[in-house]
Amino acid sequence: MSSALASLFLLNPDITFLNFGSFGASPKVVFDDYQKWQRELEWEPVQFFAVNGPEYLKASRIALGNYLNANADDLVYVPNPTFAVNIIANTLRLKENDEVLTTNIEYGAMDRTWKFYCNKVNAKFIRQSISLPILSKESFLEEFWNGYTEKTKVVFISHITSATGLVLPVKEIIEEAKKRGLMTIIDGAHVPGHLKLDLKELDADIYTGACHKWMMTPKGSTFLYVRKSLQIKIEPLVVSWGYDSDTPSDSQFLDYHQFNGTRDFSAYLTIPKAIEFMQEHKWWEVSDSCKKMVRENALRFCDLTGFAPLAPLTEDFFGQLFSIQVSLENPREFQKMLFDKYQIEIPVMQQNDKVYIRYSINGFNSQKDLDRLYDALKVELM
């Protein structure tokens, strides 16, 4: 990784940016493409929304479908993964005492979404406890499936967790869920552009992934994939012109979910440019270098804080994120201090009764960034 890659981004060079995982960051050429679409929108709004919009979105979905190995018409764009999961949870029509099985290391907004919809009908959201550190894939899977009962209807799980930064064995979970007749819903917010994702091979029923994180598109750009046989059942979260349409397409799924009234969908249209950027700069090679740096630095941070890594330091469990457990009474104040005093942008998150500092590494980062974090933590935690 080099300063040449750093120069391709708009990030403030005075900040040590170790929080790519939260909101991503767009390269200059992708952001320029974003503004090109926005200018076209403002130049002729009616033509943009009513005439050209569907074809623009289709071209973008085709590019994304090729990137993810999925049919373009099985994908629809939404602002973020939480929005996508709300669509699905609202559609499921869970009944009293039905169970949704998940883990206790999921993203907080998703926990709240499922609790909301389960509470409406007295269904149960089962946050199966996962022992940390995870010892192996086999131990994780055994512990996870201990939460299964005859009332389990749905499995919901992160592909990469947020607070703990762990890659979970979702392929194995999906395979086992099929044997048990369960629907699988995967939160892949951190996956596109981070891990090589093949939706046909993975074979989940439902998958959502953010493009504005590791694919580096502008904010508010996410896809929702739904298996074709289930699409007829997915109701719109916002009812608009696609319902009982005067000009229906071949896909009720797209009609119901593609347009939600007047919303600037320019961010969705930058996905082909983001894919082009990654291909031009051999981004999987960049990603591999980032993952190597993440793992090579992990043990020294763990030694500093006195806590073990949350799983074996292998590609099975770690990508471009690593969470360091720390003993802190006020995570928010500590995060603010790191930014104000050291100009380090990094999340300090609490999940259950544990606190984690999570660094994320992308092409603009260097070893110097992690050294700066280490030096700051050595002063402030000792």
Secondary structure, DSSP 8 states (H G I E B T S, - for coil): --HHHHTTB-S-TTSEE--HHHH---BHHHHHHHHHHHHHHHH-HHIIIIIIHHHHHHHHHHHHHHHHTS-GGGEEEES-HHHHHHHHHHHH---TT-EEEEETTS-HHHHHHHHHHHHHHT-EEEEE---SS---HHHHHHHHHTT--TTEEEEEEESB-SSS--B--HHHHHHHHHHTT-EEEEE-TT-BTTB---HHHH--SEEEEESSSTT---SS-EEEEE-HHHHTT---SS--TTTT-SS--S-HHHHHHS--SS---HHHHTHHHHHHHHHHTTHHHHHHHHHHHHHHHHHHHHHHHT---SS-SSTTT-SSEEEEEE--S-HHHHHHHHHHHH-EE--EEEETTEEEEEEE--TT--HHHHHHHHHHHHHHH-
